[in-house]
């Protein structure tokens, strides 16, 4: 096998630690073991070794496309315990973490990542734990409900409901979340748990599967010093139970630093130290950088990396001369911190350790593990995700209750403005057409909020999808229908019932149901277009602007603001892209076909006339087929928008 082929095999796709493999393979047999064994908190971790990792991304410089090196020839070994990746902003900490966790786009990536000296399996990211920097838990759910959600989707279907509940209770107790287990995590509208409890909840979501390897990206970000310390003590306790904990961190205080077992220091994508954390200060002292008393070691390391001259050893040497000049000369002659490390004893020891691992790896036959299937079926995933979506809607009154309340108030206002229209040939026609257009415009523009459905939870979706919680299709269908029915369809039904009878449209039941169907289909189609744009654009402001422009464009060619038949032939085709046109045509046919309009003074020269005359003047086919043709057009448009939205969701990258 060539080196290029080996690179693709080891760095593309997903992987899995051997410790985690053994754990997941026995999930289905746990019910045969005593409860004390099931509740054991010990986990067998794995040794992660990485060999000559290089990562580059394309950038544009002065209009020319170039490759920017993010990581350069990075190697190291992370055994069981607390393994820290430290460095200043932009040094490549998160990139290295993502490479090790198999969450980096393999494009532009070379090198090898081995698990216990063997090829990293394809499903590694599905069974290892990864805690992202941002919160990825549902704020409207309690801590226990979030854990139960993870357990329902990520544990094997052979694990019973009672065992899943027990696993949740164990994680709650292990993370010290017993007091807040039944408290909602919290949103901008709901007061929830503290920052430290929220971070522990994020960690608990990953511990449900008892992963042997746990990755964390900046676990102390956004936390005060005391809370950050408690979170890191928790991680240290987890590592002492056998886990391999690997995390990136920026500038921890000393009480956190002393918890580290292994330290990897980065400077602009290159290694400047890799070894036991307790030996880092001695190493820097040996190359001329000595930490002052009472100075925080991580602060000292960053000062050295950033070139702060105050970090140099200014103590007189044995000859009574200041050593600063000699250290400065080392930097001036072009020797970097990375070069110094490559010449150190630590690098030689690391090369020996990596060489032994590599020789054993080269001597074994490369066999890739089969890709794991999802732990649960499609219907189970759909049910669990739908349940969470419904709870999210119910517990978010600012969105659900206000939407319904607004529709009721607005329906009463519209009904009052057009209350009990007459059948006169002037005001009767004008007011009806105006009322229809106003109702349609409210159904379309009143659902602009649908554009946020796939934007608000994009970070959560990317993380859960990458971690193997559920299929993209399950999430898509759950979000679409759990948003459409309670948030769009039900308010539309209430609004239709109020306005139809107050305005005084045709009293026949058939006409009423067609009216309701049309407004529901109008709402459905408008929301599907919003879903399509929201699935593509991840900025709410831009997505709202685009959907508003699309609605305005459709309104112009809807047949109310301009007579379509009077337009040039090369523009008339645009009417077929308008939701307004199909909806307005349906309402006009439904109302005008059986109506007769009479002027104030009926004479032989000014007689009454049927509503079909107005429809013919507008070029509207008022046959039964014409009515249902418009509804079919709305249905086809909505299905097309949904398919495009689903394709967009499928193309959202799971890698960074």
C-alpha positions as CSV (number, residue, x, y, z in Angstrom):
1,X,0.0,0.0,0.0
2,X,1.4,3.4,-1.0
3,X,2.0,6.2,1.5
4,X,-0.8,8.3,-0.1
5,X,-3.3,5.5,0.2
6,X,-2.3,4.9,3.8
7,X,-2.8,8.7,4.5
8,X,-6.3,8.5,3.1
9,X,-7.1,5.4,5.2
10,X,-5.8,6.8,8.4
11,X,-7.0,10.4,8.2
12,X,-10.3,10.2,6.4
13,X,-13.7,9.4,7.9
14,X,-14.4,8.3,11.4
15,X,-12.4,6.3,13.9
16,X,-12.7,4.5,17.2
17,X,-10.5,3.7,20.1
18,X,-9.9,0.1,21.0
19,X,-11.0,0.7,24.6
20,X,-14.3,2.1,23.3
21,X,-14.7,-0.7,20.9
22,X,-14.6,-3.2,23.7
23,X,-17.1,-1.2,25.7
24,X,-19.6,-0.7,22.9
25,X,-19.5,-4.4,21.8
26,X,-20.5,-5.4,25.3
27,X,-23.4,-3.0,25.6
28,X,-25.9,-5.7,24.6
29,X,-24.5,-8.2,27.1
30,X,-24.6,-5.8,30.1
31,X,-28.0,-7.0,31.2
32,X,-26.5,-10.4,32.1
33,X,-24.1,-8.8,34.5
34,X,-24.7,-7.7,38.1
35,X,-25.8,-4.1,38.6
36,X,-22.6,-3.3,40.4
37,X,-20.7,-4.1,37.2
38,X,-23.0,-2.1,35.1
39,X,-22.5,0.9,37.3
40,X,-18.7,0.8,37.3
41,X,-17.3,4.1,36.6
42,X,-13.9,2.8,35.4
43,X,-13.2,3.0,31.7
44,X,-10.3,1.6,29.7
45,X,-8.8,4.5,27.7
46,X,-6.4,4.3,24.7
47,X,-3.0,5.7,23.8
48,X,-3.2,8.2,20.9
49,X,-0.1,8.6,18.9
50,X,0.3,11.1,16.0
51,X,3.1,11.0,13.5
52,X,4.2,13.8,11.2
53,X,0.8,15.6,11.1
54,X,0.7,18.4,8.5
55,X,-2.4,20.4,7.8
56,X,-2.9,23.3,5.3
57,X,-5.9,25.3,4.1
58,X,-6.3,27.3,0.9
59,X,-6.3,31.1,1.3
60,X,-6.3,34.0,-1.0
61,X,-3.4,36.5,-0.9
62,X,-3.6,39.4,-3.2
63,X,-6.1,37.6,-5.3
64,X,-3.9,34.5,-5.6
65,X,-4.8,31.1,-4.1
66,X,-2.2,29.8,-1.7
67,X,-1.8,27.1,0.9
68,X,-1.5,28.3,4.5
69,X,0.2,25.9,6.9
70,X,-1.8,25.4,10.0
71,X,0.2,22.4,11.5
72,X,3.7,21.5,10.5
73,X,5.3,18.1,11.2
74,X,3.5,17.6,14.5
75,X,4.2,14.4,16.4
76,X,3.5,13.1,19.9
77,X,1.9,10.6,22.2
78,X,-1.1,11.1,24.5
79,X,-1.6,8.2,27.0
80,X,-4.3,7.8,29.7
81,X,-4.6,10.8,31.8
82,X,-4.8,14.6,31.4
83,X,-3.2,15.7,28.1
84,X,-3.2,19.4,27.4
85,X,-2.6,21.2,24.1
86,X,-1.4,24.7,25.0
87,X,-0.4,27.7,23.0
88,X,-1.3,31.3,22.1
89,X,-4.3,32.3,19.9
90,X,-3.7,31.1,16.3
91,X,-1.1,28.5,17.3
92,X,-3.2,25.6,15.9
93,X,-4.5,24.1,19.2
94,X,-8.0,23.4,18.0
95,X,-6.8,22.2,14.6
96,X,-4.6,19.6,16.3
97,X,-7.4,18.6,18.6
98,X,-9.8,18.1,15.6
99,X,-7.2,16.1,13.7
100,X,-6.8,13.7,16.6
101,X,-10.6,13.5,17.1
102,X,-11.2,12.8,13.3
103,X,-13.3,15.9,13.0
104,X,-11.1,17.8,10.6
105,X,-11.7,17.8,6.9
106,X,-9.1,15.4,5.5
107,X,-8.5,17.7,2.5
108,X,-5.1,19.2,3.0
109,X,-4.2,16.8,5.8
110,X,-1.3,14.3,5.8
111,X,0.2,12.1,8.5
112,X,-0.9,9.3,10.7
113,X,-3.0,9.0,13.9
114,X,-2.9,5.6,15.6
115,X,-5.0,4.2,18.4
116,X,-3.0,1.9,20.7
117,X,-0.5,1.5,17.9
118,X,-3.1,0.4,15.3
119,X,-5.0,2.1,12.5
120,X,-7.6,4.5,13.7
121,X,-11.0,2.8,12.9
122,X,-13.5,4.5,10.7
123,X,-16.1,5.1,13.4
124,X,-13.8,6.7,15.9
125,X,-15.7,10.0,16.2
126,X,-18.9,8.1,16.8
127,X,-17.7,6.4,19.9
128,X,-15.2,8.9,21.3
129,X,-16.4,11.9,23.2
130,X,-16.0,15.4,21.9
131,X,-17.1,18.5,23.9
132,X,-17.1,21.6,21.7
133,X,-16.3,25.1,23.0
134,X,-19.9,26.4,22.6
135,X,-22.8,24.9,24.5
136,X,-24.6,22.3,22.5
137,X,-27.4,21.3,24.9
138,X,-31.1,22.2,24.5
139,X,-31.8,24.9,26.9
140,X,-35.5,24.2,27.2
141,X,-34.8,20.7,28.5
142,X,-33.6,19.7,32.0
143,X,-30.2,18.3,32.6
144,X,-31.7,14.8,33.1
145,X,-33.7,15.1,29.9
146,X,-30.7,16.1,27.9
147,X,-28.8,13.1,29.2
148,X,-31.8,10.9,28.4
149,X,-31.9,12.2,24.9
150,X,-28.3,11.2,24.4
151,X,-28.8,7.8,26.0
152,X,-31.9,7.1,23.8
153,X,-30.0,7.6,20.6
154,X,-26.4,6.6,21.3
155,X,-26.9,3.4,23.4
156,X,-27.6,0.1,21.7
157,X,-31.2,-0.9,21.3
158,X,-30.3,-4.0,23.3
159,X,-29.8,-1.8,26.3
160,X,-33.1,-1.8,28.2
161,X,-35.0,1.3,29.2
162,X,-34.2,0.7,32.8
163,X,-30.5,0.4,32.1
164,X,-30.5,3.6,30.1
165,X,-32.2,5.4,33.0
166,X,-29.6,3.9,35.4
167,X,-26.8,5.1,33.1
168,X,-28.3,8.6,33.2
169,X,-28.5,8.6,37.0
170,X,-24.8,7.4,37.2
171,X,-23.7,10.3,35.0
172,X,-25.7,12.8,37.0
173,X,-24.1,11.6,40.2
174,X,-20.6,11.3,38.7
175,X,-20.7,14.9,37.5
176,X,-22.2,16.3,40.8
177,X,-25.4,17.4,39.1
178,X,-27.9,15.8,41.4
179,X,-29.3,19.0,42.8
180,X,-30.0,20.6,39.4
181,X,-30.8,17.4,37.5
182,X,-34.4,18.4,37.0
183,X,-33.7,22.1,36.3
184,X,-33.9,23.4,32.8
185,X,-30.5,24.2,31.3
186,X,-31.7,27.7,30.4
187,X,-32.2,30.0,27.4
188,X,-32.4,33.7,26.9
189,X,-36.0,33.5,28.1
190,X,-35.6,30.8,30.8
191,X,-33.4,31.1,33.8
192,X,-31.4,27.9,34.1
193,X,-28.4,26.3,35.7
194,X,-25.0,28.0,36.4
195,X,-22.2,28.2,33.9
196,X,-20.2,25.4,35.5
197,X,-23.3,23.1,35.6
198,X,-24.0,23.9,32.0
199,X,-20.4,22.9,31.0
200,X,-20.7,19.7,33.1
201,X,-23.9,19.0,31.2
202,X,-22.1,19.3,27.9
203,X,-19.5,16.8,29.2
204,X,-22.2,14.5,30.5
205,X,-23.8,14.3,27.0
206,X,-20.5,12.7,25.8
207,X,-20.0,10.4,28.8
208,X,-23.3,8.5,28.2
209,X,-21.5,6.1,25.9
210,X,-18.6,5.7,28.4
211,X,-16.0,6.7,25.8
212,X,-12.4,5.7,26.4
213,X,-11.1,8.9,24.8
214,X,-12.6,12.3,25.6
215,X,-11.7,15.4,23.6
216,X,-12.5,19.0,24.8
217,X,-12.1,22.2,23.0
218,X,-11.3,25.1,25.4
219,X,-13.4,23.6,28.3
220,X,-12.8,26.7,30.5
221,X,-13.9,29.3,28.0
222,X,-16.6,31.6,29.5
223,X,-16.2,30.4,33.0
224,X,-14.9,32.3,36.0
225,X,-11.6,31.1,37.7
226,X,-13.3,29.1,40.4
227,X,-15.8,27.4,38.1
228,X,-13.1,26.7,35.6
229,X,-11.0,25.1,38.3
230,X,-13.9,22.8,39.4
231,X,-14.5,21.7,35.8
232,X,-10.9,20.8,35.4
233,X,-10.8,18.9,38.7
234,X,-13.8,17.0,37.4
235,X,-11.9,16.1,34.2
236,X,-8.9,15.0,36.2
237,X,-11.1,12.7,38.3
238,X,-12.5,11.2,35.1
239,X,-9.0,10.7,33.8
240,X,-7.9,8.9,37.0
241,X,-10.7,6.3,36.2
242,X,-8.9,5.2,33.1
243,X,-10.0,7.7,30.4
244,X,-7.7,9.5,28.0
245,X,-8.6,13.1,28.3
246,X,-7.2,15.4,25.6
247,X,-8.1,19.1,25.6
248,X,-7.0,22.5,24.1
249,X,-6.6,25.3,26.6
250,X,-5.3,28.9,26.4
251,X,-4.1,30.3,29.6
252,X,-5.0,28.3,32.7
253,X,-4.1,29.2,36.2
254,X,-1.6,27.2,38.2
255,X,-4.1,25.1,40.2
256,X,-5.4,23.9,36.8
257,X,-1.9,23.5,35.2
258,X,-0.7,21.2,38.0
259,X,-3.5,18.7,37.0
260,X,-1.9,18.1,33.6
261,X,0.0,14.9,33.0
262,X,1.2,15.5,29.4
263,X,1.7,18.9,27.8
264,X,2.0,19.8,24.1
265,X,3.0,23.4,23.5
266,X,2.4,24.9,20.0
267,X,3.8,28.0,18.4
268,X,2.3,28.9,14.9
269,X,1.6,25.3,14.2
270,X,5.0,23.9,15.4
271,X,5.8,21.9,18.5
272,X,8.0,23.8,21.1
273,X,7.5,21.2,23.8
274,X,6.0,17.8,24.3
275,X,6.5,15.9,27.5
276,X,5.4,15.6,31.1
277,X,3.9,18.9,32.2
278,X,5.9,18.9,35.5
279,X,9.1,18.9,33.5
280,X,8.3,21.8,31.2
281,X,9.7,24.5,33.4
282,X,13.0,22.7,33.7
283,X,13.2,22.3,29.9
284,X,12.7,26.0,29.3
285,X,15.3,26.8,31.9
286,X,17.7,24.5,30.1
287,X,17.4,26.6,26.9
288,X,17.7,29.9,28.7
289,X,14.2,30.8,29.8
290,X,13.6,30.8,33.5
291,X,10.2,31.3,35.2
292,X,10.2,33.9,37.9
293,X,9.0,33.0,41.4
294,X,5.3,33.3,41.8
295,X,4.8,33.5,38.0
296,X,2.1,31.2,36.5
297,X,3.8,28.6,34.3
298,X,1.3,28.8,31.4
299,X,1.6,32.6,31.4
300,X,5.4,32.2,31.3
301,X,5.2,29.8,28.4
302,X,3.0,32.1,26.4
303,X,5.4,35.0,27.2
304,X,8.3,33.0,25.9
305,X,6.4,31.9,22.7
306,X,5.3,35.5,22.1
307,X,8.8,36.8,22.5
308,X,8.4,38.7,25.7
309,X,12.0,39.7,26.7
310,X,11.0,39.8,30.3
311,X,10.8,36.0,30.3
312,X,14.5,35.7,29.5
313,X,16.9,34.5,32.2
314,X,18.6,37.6,33.5
315,X,20.4,35.9,36.4
316,X,24.2,36.4,36.3
317,X,26.1,33.3,35.2
318,X,29.0,31.8,37.0
319,X,31.4,34.4,35.5
320,X,29.3,37.2,36.8
321,X,28.1,38.1,33.3
322,X,24.5,38.7,32.3
323,X,23.1,35.8,30.3
324,X,20.5,37.9,28.5
325,X,22.8,38.8,25.6
326,X,23.6,35.1,24.9
327,X,19.9,34.2,24.9
328,X,19.1,37.1,22.6
329,X,21.8,35.9,20.2
330,X,20.1,32.5,20.0
331,X,17.0,34.2,18.7
332,X,18.8,36.5,16.4
333,X,20.7,33.7,14.6
334,X,17.4,32.3,13.3
335,X,17.1,29.4,15.8
336,X,13.4,29.2,16.9
337,X,11.8,27.5,19.9
338,X,10.7,24.7,17.6
339,X,14.3,24.2,16.4
340,X,15.5,24.1,20.0
341,X,13.0,21.4,20.9
342,X,14.0,19.3,17.9
343,X,17.5,19.3,19.2
344,X,16.5,18.4,22.8
345,X,16.6,15.2,24.7
346,X,12.8,15.3,24.9
347,X,12.6,15.1,21.1
348,X,15.0,12.2,21.0
349,X,13.0,10.3,23.7
350,X,9.8,11.1,21.8
351,X,11.3,9.8,18.5
352,X,12.3,6.6,20.2
353,X,8.8,6.1,21.6
354,X,7.1,6.9,18.3
355,X,9.6,4.7,16.5
356,X,8.7,1.7,18.6
357,X,5.0,2.3,18.0
358,X,5.6,2.8,14.3
359,X,7.6,-0.4,13.9
360,X,4.9,-2.4,15.6
361,X,2.3,-0.7,13.4
362,X,4.3,-1.4,10.2
363,X,4.7,-5.0,11.3
364,X,0.9,-5.5,11.5
365,X,-1.6,-5.9,8.7
366,X,-3.8,-2.9,8.3
367,X,-7.4,-3.9,8.7
368,X,-9.9,-1.1,8.8
369,X,-12.8,-1.6,11.2
370,X,-16.2,-1.7,9.6
371,X,-18.3,1.5,9.8
372,X,-20.7,1.2,12.7
373,X,-24.4,1.5,11.9
374,X,-26.5,3.9,14.0
375,X,-27.3,2.4,17.4
376,X,-31.1,3.0,16.9
377,X,-33.5,2.7,14.1
378,X,-34.9,5.4,11.9
379,X,-38.3,5.4,13.6
380,X,-36.7,5.5,17.1
381,X,-34.6,8.5,16.1
382,X,-37.5,10.3,14.5
383,X,-39.6,9.7,17.7
384,X,-36.9,10.9,20.1
385,X,-35.9,14.0,18.1
386,X,-39.6,14.9,17.5
387,X,-40.3,14.6,21.2
388,X,-37.5,17.0,21.9
389,X,-38.7,19.4,19.2
390,X,-42.2,19.4,20.7
391,X,-40.9,20.0,24.2
392,X,-38.8,22.8,22.9
393,X,-41.9,24.4,21.3
394,X,-44.1,23.9,24.3
395,X,-41.5,25.3,26.7
396,X,-40.8,28.4,24.6
397,X,-43.9,30.5,25.1
398,X,-42.2,33.5,23.5
399,X,-42.5,31.7,20.2
400,X,-45.5,29.4,20.4
401,X,-48.0,31.3,22.6
402,X,-47.2,34.7,21.1
403,X,-47.6,33.4,17.6
404,X,-51.1,32.1,18.3
405,X,-52.1,35.2,20.3
406,X,-50.9,37.4,17.4
407,X,-52.9,35.5,14.9
408,X,-56.1,35.8,17.0
409,X,-55.6,39.6,17.5
410,X,-54.8,40.2,13.9
411,X,-57.7,38.1,12.7
412,X,-60.1,40.1,14.8
413,X,-58.6,43.3,13.4
414,X,-58.9,42.2,9.8
415,X,-62.4,40.8,10.4
416,X,-63.4,44.2,11.8
417,X,-62.0,46.1,8.9
418,X,-63.8,44.0,6.3
419,X,-66.8,43.1,8.4
420,X,-69.7,41.6,6.5
421,X,-68.9,42.7,2.9
422,X,-71.8,43.5,0.6
423,X,-72.3,42.3,-3.0
424,X,-72.2,45.6,-4.7
425,X,-70.4,45.7,-8.1
426,X,-67.9,48.4,-6.9
427,X,-67.0,48.1,-3.2
428,X,-68.0,44.4,-3.0
429,X,-65.4,43.3,-5.6
430,X,-62.7,45.7,-4.6
431,X,-63.0,44.9,-0.9
432,X,-63.0,41.1,-1.5
433,X,-60.0,41.2,-3.7
434,X,-58.3,43.5,-1.2
435,X,-59.2,41.2,1.7
436,X,-57.9,38.2,-0.1
437,X,-54.6,39.9,-0.9
438,X,-54.3,41.1,2.7
439,X,-54.9,37.7,4.1
440,X,-52.4,36.0,1.8
441,X,-49.8,38.6,2.6
442,X,-50.3,38.0,6.3
443,X,-49.9,34.2,5.8
444,X,-46.7,34.7,3.9
445,X,-44.9,37.6,5.7
446,X,-46.3,36.5,9.1
447,X,-44.2,33.3,8.9
448,X,-40.8,35.0,8.3
449,X,-39.7,33.4,11.5
450,X,-39.6,30.0,9.8
451,X,-36.3,31.0,8.3
452,X,-34.7,30.6,11.8
453,X,-35.7,27.0,12.3
454,X,-32.5,25.5,10.9
455,X,-30.3,28.5,11.9
456,X,-30.9,28.6,15.7
457,X,-29.8,25.0,16.2
458,X,-27.2,24.7,13.5
459,X,-24.3,24.3,16.0
460,X,-26.2,21.6,17.9
461,X,-27.2,19.8,14.7
462,X,-23.6,19.8,13.4
463,X,-22.3,18.4,16.6
464,X,-25.0,15.7,17.1
465,X,-24.9,14.6,13.5
466,X,-21.1,14.3,13.5
467,X,-21.3,12.3,16.8
468,X,-23.8,9.8,15.4
469,X,-26.8,10.8,17.4
470,X,-29.2,10.5,14.4
471,X,-29.6,10.6,10.7
472,X,-29.9,13.9,8.9
473,X,-33.3,12.9,7.6
474,X,-34.7,12.2,11.1
475,X,-33.7,15.7,12.3
476,X,-35.0,17.3,9.2
477,X,-38.4,15.7,9.3
478,X,-38.8,16.2,13.0
479,X,-37.9,19.9,12.8
480,X,-40.1,20.6,9.8
481,X,-43.3,19.0,11.0
482,X,-42.9,19.9,14.7
483,X,-42.5,23.5,13.6
484,X,-45.2,23.5,10.8
485,X,-48.0,21.9,12.8
486,X,-48.0,23.8,16.1
487,X,-46.3,27.0,15.0
488,X,-47.8,27.5,11.5
489,X,-50.8,25.3,10.7
490,X,-52.7,25.6,14.0
491,X,-52.5,29.5,14.1
492,X,-53.6,29.5,10.5
493,X,-56.6,27.4,11.3
494,X,-57.6,29.8,14.1
495,X,-57.0,32.8,11.9
496,X,-59.0,31.4,9.0
497,X,-62.0,30.6,11.2
498,X,-62.1,34.1,12.7
499,X,-61.7,36.1,9.4
500,X,-63.9,34.0,7.1
501,X,-67.1,34.4,9.1
502,X,-66.5,37.9,10.2
503,X,-65.8,39.1,6.7
504,X,-68.9,37.3,5.4
505,X,-67.6,35.2,2.5
506,X,-69.7,32.5,0.9
507,X,-71.6,30.7,3.7
508,X,-71.4,27.2,2.2
509,X,-69.2,24.7,4.1
510,X,-67.4,23.6,0.9
511,X,-66.3,27.1,0.3
512,X,-65.1,27.5,3.9
513,X,-63.0,24.4,3.8
514,X,-61.4,25.4,0.4
515,X,-60.6,28.8,2.0
516,X,-58.9,27.1,4.9
517,X,-57.0,24.7,2.7
518,X,-55.7,27.5,0.6
519,X,-54.4,29.5,3.5
520,X,-52.8,26.4,5.0
521,X,-51.1,25.6,1.7
522,X,-50.0,29.2,1.3
523,X,-48.5,29.1,4.8
524,X,-46.9,25.7,4.1
525,X,-45.3,26.8,0.8
526,X,-44.0,30.1,2.3
527,X,-42.5,28.2,5.2
528,X,-40.9,25.6,3.0
529,X,-39.2,28.4,1.0
530,X,-38.0,29.9,4.3
531,X,-36.7,26.5,5.4
532,X,-34.8,26.2,2.1
533,X,-33.1,29.6,2.6
534,X,-32.5,29.0,6.3
535,X,-30.8,25.6,5.6
536,X,-28.4,27.4,3.3
537,X,-27.6,30.6,5.1
538,X,-26.4,30.6,8.7
539,X,-26.8,34.3,9.5
540,X,-30.4,35.2,10.5
541,X,-30.1,38.8,9.2
542,X,-29.0,37.8,5.7
543,X,-31.5,34.9,5.5
544,X,-34.4,37.2,6.5
545,X,-33.4,39.8,3.9
546,X,-33.3,37.1,1.2
547,X,-36.6,35.6,2.1
548,X,-38.2,39.0,2.2
549,X,-36.9,39.9,-1.2
550,X,-38.3,36.6,-2.6
551,X,-41.7,37.3,-1.1
552,X,-41.8,40.9,-2.5
553,X,-40.8,39.6,-5.9
554,X,-43.6,37.0,-5.8
555,X,-46.1,39.7,-4.6
556,X,-45.4,41.8,-7.7
557,X,-46.3,39.0,-10.0
558,X,-49.2,37.7,-7.9
559,X,-51.9,39.3,-10.1
560,X,-53.1,42.0,-7.6
561,X,-50.7,44.8,-8.1
562,X,-50.6,44.4,-11.9
563,X,-52.7,42.6,-14.4
564,X,-50.6,39.7,-15.6
565,X,-52.2,39.6,-19.1
566,X,-51.1,43.2,-19.7
567,X,-47.4,42.4,-19.1
568,X,-45.0,41.7,-22.0
569,X,-45.0,38.0,-23.0
570,X,-41.3,37.7,-22.0
571,X,-42.3,38.7,-18.4
572,X,-45.5,36.8,-18.0
573,X,-43.8,33.5,-17.2
574,X,-42.7,34.9,-13.9
575,X,-46.3,34.6,-12.6
576,X,-45.7,30.8,-12.3
577,X,-43.0,31.4,-9.6
578,X,-45.4,33.4,-7.4
579,X,-47.1,31.9,-4.3
580,X,-49.4,34.9,-4.3
581,X,-50.7,34.1,-7.7
582,X,-51.8,30.5,-7.0
583,X,-53.2,31.4,-3.6
584,X,-55.1,34.5,-4.9
585,X,-56.5,32.6,-7.9
586,X,-57.9,29.9,-5.6
587,X,-59.6,32.3,-3.3
588,X,-61.1,34.3,-6.2
589,X,-62.4,31.2,-7.9
590,X,-63.8,29.8,-4.6
591,X,-65.6,33.1,-3.8
592,X,-66.6,34.6,-7.2
593,X,-67.8,31.6,-9.2
594,X,-71.3,31.4,-7.6
595,X,-71.7,35.1,-6.8
596,X,-73.6,37.8,-8.5
597,X,-72.7,41.5,-8.1
598,X,-75.2,44.3,-8.6
599,X,-74.7,48.1,-8.8
600,X,-76.5,50.5,-6.5
601,X,-79.1,51.3,-9.2
602,X,-79.9,48.3,-11.4
603,X,-81.0,49.2,-14.9
604,X,-81.1,47.6,-18.3
605,X,-77.9,49.4,-19.2
606,X,-76.3,48.7,-15.8
607,X,-77.4,45.2,-14.8
608,X,-76.2,42.7,-12.3
609,X,-73.4,40.4,-13.5
610,X,-71.9,37.1,-12.3
611,X,-68.5,37.0,-10.6
612,X,-67.1,34.9,-13.5
613,X,-67.0,38.0,-15.6
614,X,-64.4,39.5,-13.3
615,X,-62.4,36.2,-13.4
616,X,-62.5,36.2,-17.2
617,X,-61.2,39.8,-17.3
618,X,-58.3,38.7,-15.1
619,X,-57.5,35.7,-17.3
620,X,-58.3,33.2,-14.5
621,X,-59.6,29.7,-15.3
622,X,-62.5,29.4,-13.0
623,X,-63.3,25.8,-13.7
624,X,-63.0,23.1,-11.0
625,X,-59.8,22.0,-12.6
626,X,-58.5,25.6,-12.5
627,X,-59.1,25.7,-8.8
628,X,-57.3,22.5,-7.9
629,X,-54.6,23.2,-10.4
630,X,-53.5,26.2,-8.3
631,X,-53.5,24.0,-5.1
632,X,-51.5,21.4,-6.9
633,X,-49.0,24.1,-7.9
634,X,-48.6,25.2,-4.3
635,X,-48.0,21.6,-3.2
636,X,-45.4,21.0,-5.9
637,X,-43.6,24.2,-5.0
638,X,-43.6,23.3,-1.3
639,X,-42.2,19.8,-2.0
640,X,-39.6,21.3,-4.3
641,X,-38.5,23.7,-1.6
642,X,-38.4,20.9,1.0
643,X,-36.2,18.7,-1.2
644,X,-33.8,21.6,-1.7
645,X,-33.8,22.3,2.0
646,X,-33.0,18.7,2.7
647,X,-30.2,18.6,0.2
648,X,-28.7,21.7,1.9
649,X,-28.9,20.1,5.3
650,X,-27.1,17.0,3.9
651,X,-24.3,19.2,2.5
652,X,-23.6,21.0,5.8
653,X,-20.1,19.9,6.6
654,X,-19.6,17.8,9.8
655,X,-15.9,18.5,9.8
656,X,-14.3,21.9,10.5
